[in-house]
């Protein structure tokens, strides 16, 4: 990062100080690293592969050929809105701060809890997906079975490894997520070529042919209830929407990124664009490789392994499986980083129990060690608890994972919607250096609100209809907690005179971690 001058560093620190925070974390992430951490969490080799059944067991080829770009456009709208706010306010735990700055203490607190819940559950979901990929690819060789014990132990081991790497500094994590970025690009290209070479024919019309497999043999494992073709297509949008998320990681690592006001928004937007493009090419090639779409629908969630087993050379297949597994592990690694920075930032303003411990930064490694391990433990406990119980015959895990998408995008839309009414006011007087213009931002904000309504509608459909009760229950619970406890206790991020009063604390905090 030879182009990162002392003046650049002073500017980054000045922005952070102006919001009342110390430079406790270490700025070791380049612009590419900031992009790579979001690109790694999106990881088209994780969600794009593990969630394929949502498309092939629903509307078939059109769910990829038409549904993938449409779903990616929805995610891109949110990324644009968050990127514009992130350029003006580049802080760790960005969504929490934006919700507070553009709204009030309550909207910030709500954004934080929605985002934190979404991040913890998505970390669990990513690592469960990695378990099922490893199980499908190598399970028999390692004697792994799809039992609660094997699933939880596997998730606990890889989550501990991811937390351990994060523990020892952002430098190591950034190097690995940089590698992950290149690995995802290379593996997606290789998989695309292999699928096209193995395809019986390149029947492009298959990508734009609508079907309806919901409720049929095999496909019912994914969509148990028969719905209309239009609804089957909408349900398939969960594949790209679930996959193309996690780009808020660029914001969560703002305080560790050089030239954050520009690097963070670019990281968000470019990670979505490149994931959308390479994911589209990869998944379209996979659909062309499938021998028969009717047979593919019968495979349910197992469609990827079924197609690879029947069409791809065993040696090439094994190489691809190893590369995909490594990419999925690194996806979880990047997610631990994102979760821990959210916990750290919220605790820094006393938003969580044991905040004084969770907000501490290790002087040796310049990482929020307690926040890292707390996020990891919570994710494993989430997997264990929800895997052990069922709700109305459906595993609680699958229902809560559906809620994950709702919670994450709700945490995205809160600051975006607040920005719609606060842009140009004292709360948001000027845009950041990455500037799309006030008029375009307002259009993006309105589209994000409409997209949120669509995501919520899709996310509560069977077999995840209990997601409605869980989401409403969570919102009711948060209202009770806020009015009964937090409204009197929680002060929110520093504003106005409180920032000036923090200067001595800022100096002490930076001295404690050796920040020059």
C-alpha positions as CSV (number, residue, x, y, z in Angstrom):
1,X,0.0,0.0,0.0
2,X,2.8,2.4,-1.0
3,X,0.2,4.9,-2.2
4,X,-1.3,5.3,1.3
5,X,0.4,8.5,2.4
6,X,0.6,10.0,5.9
7,X,-1.9,12.6,4.7
8,X,-4.3,9.8,3.8
9,X,-3.9,8.2,7.2
10,X,-4.6,11.5,8.9
11,X,-7.7,12.0,6.9
12,X,-9.0,8.5,7.8
13,X,-8.3,9.1,11.5
14,X,-9.8,12.6,11.4
15,X,-13.1,11.2,10.0
16,X,-13.1,8.6,12.8
17,X,-12.3,11.1,15.5
18,X,-15.0,13.5,14.2
19,X,-17.5,10.7,15.0
20,X,-16.2,10.3,18.5
21,X,-14.2,7.1,18.1
22,X,-10.5,6.1,18.5
23,X,-8.3,4.4,15.9
24,X,-8.0,1.2,18.0
25,X,-8.2,-1.3,15.1
26,X,-5.3,-1.4,12.7
27,X,-5.6,0.0,9.2
28,X,-4.0,-2.9,7.2
29,X,-6.7,-3.5,4.6
30,X,-6.2,-2.2,1.0
31,X,-9.0,-1.3,-1.3
32,X,-8.8,-4.7,-2.8
33,X,-8.9,-6.3,0.6
34,X,-12.0,-4.4,1.5
35,X,-13.6,-5.6,-1.8
36,X,-12.3,-9.2,-1.2
37,X,-13.9,-9.5,2.3
38,X,-17.4,-8.7,0.9
39,X,-16.7,-10.8,-2.2
40,X,-15.6,-13.7,0.0
41,X,-18.8,-13.6,2.2
42,X,-21.0,-13.4,-0.9
43,X,-19.1,-16.4,-2.2
44,X,-21.0,-17.6,-5.3
45,X,-19.3,-21.0,-4.6
46,X,-21.2,-21.2,-1.3
47,X,-24.7,-19.9,-1.5
48,X,-24.8,-20.2,-5.3
49,X,-24.1,-23.9,-5.1
50,X,-25.6,-24.9,-1.7
51,X,-28.9,-23.2,-2.5
52,X,-29.3,-24.4,-6.1
53,X,-32.3,-26.5,-5.3
54,X,-34.4,-23.3,-4.7
55,X,-34.2,-22.7,-8.4
56,X,-34.1,-26.2,-10.0
57,X,-36.9,-27.5,-7.7
58,X,-39.0,-24.5,-8.4
59,X,-39.3,-22.7,-11.8
60,X,-36.5,-24.6,-13.4
61,X,-34.1,-23.1,-15.9
62,X,-35.8,-19.7,-16.0
63,X,-35.1,-19.3,-12.3
64,X,-31.4,-19.0,-13.3
65,X,-31.5,-17.5,-16.7
66,X,-34.0,-14.8,-15.7
67,X,-34.3,-15.0,-11.9
68,X,-30.6,-14.7,-11.1
69,X,-30.0,-11.3,-12.7
70,X,-33.3,-10.1,-11.3
71,X,-32.4,-11.1,-7.8
72,X,-28.9,-9.7,-8.1
73,X,-30.4,-6.4,-9.2
74,X,-32.4,-6.3,-6.0
75,X,-29.2,-6.9,-4.0
76,X,-27.4,-4.3,-6.1
77,X,-30.0,-1.7,-5.2
78,X,-29.4,-2.2,-1.5
79,X,-25.6,-2.1,-2.0
80,X,-25.9,1.2,-3.8
81,X,-27.9,2.7,-1.0
82,X,-25.5,1.5,1.7
83,X,-22.4,2.5,-0.3
84,X,-23.6,6.1,-0.5
85,X,-24.1,6.3,3.3
86,X,-20.9,4.4,3.9
87,X,-18.9,7.0,2.0
88,X,-20.2,9.7,4.3
89,X,-19.9,7.7,7.6
90,X,-17.1,5.0,7.3
91,X,-17.2,3.3,10.7
92,X,-17.1,-0.3,12.0
93,X,-20.5,-1.6,12.5
94,X,-21.7,0.8,9.9
95,X,-25.4,-0.1,9.8
96,X,-25.7,0.6,13.5
97,X,-24.1,4.0,13.3
98,X,-26.0,5.0,10.2
99,X,-29.3,4.0,11.8
100,X,-28.4,6.2,14.7
101,X,-26.9,9.2,12.9
102,X,-29.7,9.4,10.2
103,X,-32.4,8.6,12.7
104,X,-32.2,8.4,16.5
105,X,-31.1,6.1,19.3
106,X,-33.9,3.7,18.7
107,X,-33.5,3.3,15.0
108,X,-29.7,2.7,15.5
109,X,-30.4,0.2,18.3
110,X,-32.9,-1.6,16.1
111,X,-30.6,-1.6,13.1
112,X,-27.9,-3.1,15.3
113,X,-30.0,-5.9,16.7
114,X,-31.4,-6.8,13.3
115,X,-28.0,-6.8,11.7
116,X,-26.4,-8.7,14.6
117,X,-29.0,-11.4,14.5
118,X,-28.7,-11.7,10.8
119,X,-24.9,-11.9,10.9
120,X,-24.8,-14.6,13.6
121,X,-27.4,-16.7,11.9
122,X,-25.8,-16.3,8.5
123,X,-22.4,-17.4,9.9
124,X,-24.1,-20.5,11.2
125,X,-25.9,-21.0,7.9
126,X,-22.7,-20.6,5.9
127,X,-20.8,-23.2,8.0
128,X,-23.8,-25.6,7.9
129,X,-23.8,-25.2,4.1
130,X,-20.0,-26.0,4.2
131,X,-20.8,-29.1,6.3
132,X,-23.4,-30.3,3.8
133,X,-21.0,-29.6,0.9
134,X,-18.2,-31.6,2.6
135,X,-20.7,-34.3,3.5
136,X,-21.9,-34.6,-0.2
137,X,-18.3,-34.4,-1.6
138,X,-16.3,-36.4,0.9
139,X,-18.6,-37.8,3.6
140,X,-18.2,-41.5,2.8
141,X,-14.4,-41.2,2.7
142,X,-14.3,-39.6,6.2
143,X,-17.1,-41.6,7.7
144,X,-19.3,-38.5,8.2
145,X,-23.0,-38.9,8.6
146,X,-25.8,-36.4,8.5
147,X,-26.5,-36.5,12.2
148,X,-26.9,-33.7,14.8
149,X,-23.7,-34.7,16.5
150,X,-21.6,-34.7,13.3
151,X,-23.1,-31.5,12.0
152,X,-22.6,-29.6,15.2
153,X,-19.0,-30.9,15.8
154,X,-18.0,-30.1,12.2
155,X,-19.5,-26.6,12.4
156,X,-17.8,-26.0,15.8
157,X,-14.4,-27.1,14.5
158,X,-14.4,-24.9,11.4
159,X,-15.9,-21.9,13.2
160,X,-13.2,-22.2,15.9
161,X,-10.5,-22.3,13.2
162,X,-12.1,-19.2,11.5
163,X,-12.2,-17.4,14.9
164,X,-8.6,-18.4,15.7
165,X,-7.3,-16.9,12.4
166,X,-9.3,-13.7,13.1
167,X,-7.9,-13.6,16.6
168,X,-4.3,-13.1,15.3
169,X,-4.8,-9.9,13.4
170,X,-6.5,-8.3,10.4
171,X,-3.2,-8.7,8.4
172,X,-3.5,-12.5,8.3
173,X,-7.3,-12.4,7.7
174,X,-6.9,-9.9,4.9
175,X,-4.2,-12.0,3.2
176,X,-6.5,-15.0,3.3
177,X,-9.6,-13.1,2.1
178,X,-7.5,-11.6,-0.7
179,X,-6.5,-15.2,-1.7
180,X,-10.2,-16.1,-1.4
181,X,-11.1,-13.4,-3.9
182,X,-8.7,-14.8,-6.5
183,X,-9.8,-18.4,-5.6
184,X,-13.5,-17.7,-6.2
185,X,-12.7,-16.0,-9.5
186,X,-10.5,-18.9,-10.7
187,X,-12.7,-21.7,-9.4
188,X,-15.9,-20.1,-10.9
189,X,-14.2,-19.8,-14.3
190,X,-12.9,-23.4,-14.1
191,X,-16.3,-24.8,-13.0
192,X,-18.0,-22.8,-15.9
193,X,-15.6,-24.3,-18.4
194,X,-16.0,-27.8,-17.0
195,X,-19.8,-27.6,-17.1
196,X,-19.9,-26.3,-20.7
197,X,-17.4,-29.0,-21.8
198,X,-19.5,-31.7,-20.1
199,X,-22.9,-30.4,-21.3
200,X,-24.7,-32.8,-23.7
201,X,-25.7,-29.7,-25.8
202,X,-25.9,-26.0,-25.3
203,X,-29.6,-25.6,-25.3
204,X,-29.8,-21.9,-24.4
205,X,-33.6,-21.9,-24.5
206,X,-33.5,-24.0,-21.3
207,X,-32.4,-20.9,-19.4
208,X,-35.6,-19.0,-20.3
209,X,-38.1,-21.9,-20.0
210,X,-40.5,-21.7,-17.1
211,X,-41.5,-24.8,-15.3
212,X,-43.2,-25.6,-12.0
213,X,-41.8,-28.5,-10.0
214,X,-43.1,-27.3,-6.6
215,X,-44.8,-30.1,-4.6
216,X,-43.6,-32.8,-7.0
217,X,-41.5,-35.9,-6.2
218,X,-38.1,-34.9,-4.9
219,X,-38.7,-31.2,-5.4
220,X,-41.1,-31.3,-2.5
221,X,-38.0,-31.6,-0.2
222,X,-37.4,-28.0,-1.2
223,X,-40.9,-26.7,-1.9
224,X,-43.4,-29.0,-0.3
225,X,-46.5,-27.1,-1.4
226,X,-47.6,-26.8,-5.0
227,X,-47.9,-23.1,-6.0
228,X,-48.5,-21.2,-9.2
229,X,-45.7,-20.9,-11.8
230,X,-45.4,-17.2,-10.9
231,X,-44.9,-17.9,-7.3
232,X,-42.4,-20.7,-8.1
233,X,-40.3,-18.1,-9.9
234,X,-40.6,-15.7,-7.0
235,X,-39.4,-18.4,-4.6
236,X,-36.4,-19.0,-6.8
237,X,-35.3,-15.4,-6.2
238,X,-34.2,-16.5,-2.8
239,X,-31.2,-18.2,-4.5
240,X,-29.6,-14.9,-5.7
241,X,-31.0,-12.8,-2.8
242,X,-29.6,-15.2,-0.2
243,X,-26.3,-15.6,-2.1
244,X,-25.7,-11.9,-2.9
245,X,-25.6,-10.6,0.7
246,X,-22.9,-9.9,3.2
247,X,-21.5,-6.9,1.3
248,X,-22.0,-4.9,4.5
249,X,-18.7,-6.5,5.6
250,X,-16.9,-3.7,3.6
251,X,-18.6,-1.2,6.0
252,X,-17.9,-3.3,9.1
253,X,-14.1,-3.2,8.3
254,X,-14.1,0.5,7.5
255,X,-11.8,1.3,10.4
256,X,-9.3,-1.2,9.2
257,X,-9.4,0.0,5.5
258,X,-7.2,2.7,4.0
259,X,-9.0,5.6,2.3
260,X,-12.2,4.2,3.7
261,X,-14.6,6.9,2.4
262,X,-13.8,5.8,-1.1
263,X,-12.7,2.2,-0.7
264,X,-15.7,1.0,1.3
265,X,-18.4,2.0,-1.2
266,X,-16.4,0.7,-4.1
267,X,-15.9,-2.6,-2.2
268,X,-19.6,-3.0,-1.7
269,X,-20.7,-2.2,-5.2
270,X,-17.9,-4.0,-7.0
271,X,-18.3,-7.2,-4.9
272,X,-22.0,-7.4,-5.9
273,X,-21.3,-6.7,-9.6
274,X,-18.5,-9.2,-10.0
275,X,-20.4,-11.8,-8.0
276,X,-23.5,-11.3,-10.1
277,X,-21.6,-11.6,-13.3
278,X,-19.4,-14.6,-12.5
279,X,-22.3,-16.3,-10.7
280,X,-24.5,-15.9,-13.7
281,X,-22.0,-17.5,-16.1
282,X,-21.3,-20.3,-13.7
283,X,-24.9,-21.2,-12.9
284,X,-26.0,-20.9,-16.5
285,X,-23.2,-23.3,-17.5
286,X,-24.4,-25.7,-14.8
287,X,-28.0,-25.6,-16.1
288,X,-26.8,-26.3,-19.6
289,X,-24.8,-29.3,-18.2
290,X,-27.9,-30.9,-16.5
291,X,-28.9,-34.0,-18.5
292,X,-32.6,-33.5,-17.9
293,X,-34.4,-30.7,-16.0
294,X,-37.2,-33.0,-14.8
295,X,-34.7,-35.4,-13.3
296,X,-32.8,-32.5,-11.8
297,X,-35.9,-31.2,-10.0
298,X,-36.3,-34.7,-8.4
299,X,-32.9,-34.3,-6.7
300,X,-34.1,-31.5,-4.5
301,X,-31.1,-30.0,-2.6
302,X,-28.8,-32.7,-4.0
303,X,-28.9,-31.4,-7.6
304,X,-25.3,-30.1,-7.7
305,X,-23.7,-33.4,-6.7
306,X,-26.1,-35.4,-8.8
307,X,-25.2,-33.5,-12.0
308,X,-21.5,-33.5,-11.2
309,X,-21.5,-37.2,-10.5
310,X,-23.3,-38.0,-13.8
311,X,-21.5,-35.6,-16.1
312,X,-17.9,-34.7,-14.9
313,X,-14.7,-36.7,-14.9
314,X,-14.0,-38.0,-11.4
315,X,-10.5,-36.5,-11.1
316,X,-11.7,-33.0,-12.3
317,X,-14.7,-33.3,-10.0
318,X,-12.6,-34.0,-7.0
319,X,-10.3,-31.1,-7.7
320,X,-13.3,-28.8,-8.0
321,X,-14.7,-30.1,-4.8
322,X,-11.5,-29.3,-2.9
323,X,-11.3,-25.8,-4.3
324,X,-15.0,-25.1,-3.5
325,X,-14.6,-26.4,0.0
326,X,-11.6,-24.1,0.6
327,X,-13.6,-21.1,-0.8
328,X,-16.6,-22.0,1.5
329,X,-14.3,-22.2,4.6
330,X,-12.8,-18.7,3.7
331,X,-16.4,-17.4,3.3
332,X,-17.0,-18.3,6.9
333,X,-13.7,-16.8,7.9
334,X,-14.7,-13.4,6.4
335,X,-18.1,-13.6,8.0
336,X,-16.5,-14.1,11.5
337,X,-14.7,-10.8,10.8
338,X,-17.9,-9.0,9.9
339,X,-19.8,-10.4,12.9
340,X,-17.0,-9.5,15.4
341,X,-16.7,-5.9,14.1
342,X,-20.5,-5.4,14.5
343,X,-20.3,-6.7,18.1
344,X,-17.3,-4.5,18.8
345,X,-18.9,-1.4,17.4
346,X,-22.2,-1.9,19.2
347,X,-20.5,-2.7,22.5
348,X,-18.3,0.4,22.1
349,X,-21.5,2.4,22.8
350,X,-22.7,0.1,25.5
351,X,-25.3,-1.6,23.4
352,X,-24.7,-5.2,24.5
353,X,-24.4,-7.0,27.8
354,X,-20.7,-7.2,28.9
355,X,-20.0,-4.3,26.6
356,X,-16.8,-3.3,28.4
357,X,-15.3,-6.7,27.6
358,X,-16.7,-7.1,24.1
359,X,-15.3,-3.6,23.1
360,X,-11.8,-4.3,24.2
361,X,-9.1,-4.5,21.5
362,X,-6.0,-6.6,22.0
363,X,-2.9,-4.5,22.1
364,X,-0.9,-7.4,20.6
365,X,-3.1,-8.2,17.7
366,X,-5.2,-5.1,17.3
367,X,-8.4,-7.2,17.1
368,X,-11.5,-7.3,19.2
369,X,-10.7,-10.8,20.6
370,X,-13.7,-11.2,22.9
371,X,-16.1,-10.0,20.1
372,X,-14.6,-12.6,17.7
373,X,-15.0,-15.5,20.0
374,X,-18.5,-14.4,21.2
375,X,-19.8,-14.2,17.6
376,X,-18.3,-17.6,16.8
377,X,-19.8,-19.3,19.9
378,X,-23.2,-17.7,19.3
379,X,-23.2,-19.1,15.7
380,X,-22.4,-22.6,16.9
381,X,-25.1,-22.5,19.6
382,X,-27.6,-21.3,17.0
383,X,-26.8,-24.3,14.8
384,X,-27.0,-26.7,17.7
385,X,-30.3,-25.3,19.2
386,X,-32.2,-24.9,15.9
387,X,-31.0,-28.2,14.5
388,X,-32.3,-30.0,17.6
389,X,-35.9,-28.8,17.4
390,X,-38.7,-28.7,14.9
391,X,-41.6,-26.3,14.4
392,X,-44.8,-27.8,12.9
393,X,-42.7,-30.6,11.4
394,X,-40.2,-28.3,9.8
395,X,-36.6,-28.1,11.2
396,X,-36.3,-24.8,13.1
397,X,-33.0,-24.3,11.5
398,X,-34.4,-23.9,7.9
399,X,-37.1,-21.5,9.2
400,X,-34.7,-19.3,11.0
401,X,-32.3,-19.2,8.0
402,X,-35.2,-17.8,6.0
403,X,-35.6,-15.2,8.8
404,X,-31.9,-14.4,8.3
405,X,-32.5,-13.0,4.9
406,X,-35.4,-10.9,6.3
407,X,-33.4,-9.6,9.3
408,X,-30.4,-8.8,7.2
409,X,-32.3,-6.8,4.6
410,X,-34.4,-5.1,7.2
411,X,-31.1,-3.9,8.8
412,X,-30.1,-2.7,5.4
413,X,-33.3,-0.9,4.6
414,X,-33.6,1.0,7.9
415,X,-30.7,3.4,7.3
416,X,-31.4,3.6,3.6
417,X,-35.0,4.7,4.3
418,X,-33.8,7.1,7.0
419,X,-31.4,8.5,4.5
420,X,-34.3,9.2,2.2
421,X,-35.7,11.8,4.6
422,X,-32.5,13.0,6.2
423,X,-30.3,13.6,3.2
424,X,-29.6,17.3,2.8
425,X,-30.6,18.0,6.4
426,X,-28.3,18.6,9.4
427,X,-28.2,14.8,10.0
428,X,-26.7,14.2,6.5
429,X,-25.6,17.6,5.2
430,X,-23.1,16.4,2.6
431,X,-22.5,13.3,0.5
432,X,-19.2,11.4,0.8
433,X,-16.5,11.5,-1.9
434,X,-18.2,8.5,-3.5
435,X,-21.2,10.4,-4.8
436,X,-24.1,9.2,-6.9
437,X,-26.1,12.4,-6.4
438,X,-29.0,13.2,-4.1
439,X,-31.7,12.6,-6.8
440,X,-30.4,9.1,-7.7
441,X,-30.0,8.2,-4.1
442,X,-33.6,9.0,-3.4
443,X,-34.6,6.7,-6.4
444,X,-32.4,3.9,-5.0
445,X,-33.9,4.3,-1.5
446,X,-37.5,4.0,-2.8
447,X,-36.6,1.0,-4.8
448,X,-34.9,-0.6,-1.8
449,X,-38.1,-0.1,0.3
450,X,-40.2,-1.8,-2.4
451,X,-37.6,-4.6,-2.7
452,X,-37.8,-5.1,1.0
453,X,-41.5,-5.7,0.8
454,X,-41.0,-8.3,-1.9
455,X,-38.2,-10.1,0.1
456,X,-40.4,-10.2,3.1
457,X,-43.3,-11.6,1.1
458,X,-41.2,-14.3,-0.4
459,X,-39.4,-15.2,2.8
460,X,-42.6,-16.1,4.7
461,X,-43.9,-18.6,2.1
462,X,-44.1,-22.3,2.9
463,X,-42.2,-24.2,4.2
464,X,-41.0,-21.1,6.0
465,X,-44.4,-19.6,6.8
466,X,-43.4,-19.7,10.5
467,X,-40.9,-17.0,9.6
468,X,-43.7,-14.5,9.8
469,X,-44.5,-15.4,13.4
470,X,-40.8,-15.4,14.3
471,X,-40.1,-12.0,12.7
472,X,-43.2,-10.4,14.2
473,X,-42.4,-11.9,17.5
474,X,-38.8,-10.6,17.4
475,X,-40.1,-7.1,16.5
476,X,-42.6,-7.2,19.4
477,X,-39.9,-8.4,21.8
478,X,-37.5,-5.7,20.7
479,X,-40.2,-3.1,21.3
480,X,-40.8,-4.4,24.8
481,X,-37.1,-4.5,25.6
482,X,-36.6,-1.0,24.2
483,X,-39.4,0.7,26.1
484,X,-38.9,-1.3,29.3
485,X,-35.1,-1.1,29.6
486,X,-33.0,0.3,26.8
487,X,-34.8,3.6,26.2
488,X,-33.5,4.8,29.6
489,X,-30.1,3.1,29.5
490,X,-28.8,3.2,25.9
491,X,-27.3,6.5,24.9
492,X,-26.3,5.7,21.4
493,X,-23.3,6.9,19.5
494,X,-21.7,10.2,20.5
495,X,-23.4,13.3,19.0
496,X,-22.6,17.0,19.2
497,X,-20.9,18.0,22.5
498,X,-20.4,14.4,23.4
499,X,-17.9,14.0,20.7
500,X,-15.7,16.8,22.0
501,X,-15.9,15.4,25.5
502,X,-14.5,12.1,24.2
503,X,-11.2,13.4,23.0
504,X,-9.3,12.4,26.2
505,X,-10.8,8.9,26.1
506,X,-9.9,8.7,22.4
507,X,-6.3,9.6,23.1
508,X,-6.1,7.1,26.0
509,X,-7.7,4.3,23.9
510,X,-5.2,4.8,21.1
511,X,-2.3,4.9,23.5
512,X,-3.4,1.6,25.1
513,X,-3.1,-0.2,21.7
514,X,0.0,1.6,20.6
515,X,-1.6,3.7,17.9
516,X,0.9,6.4,16.9
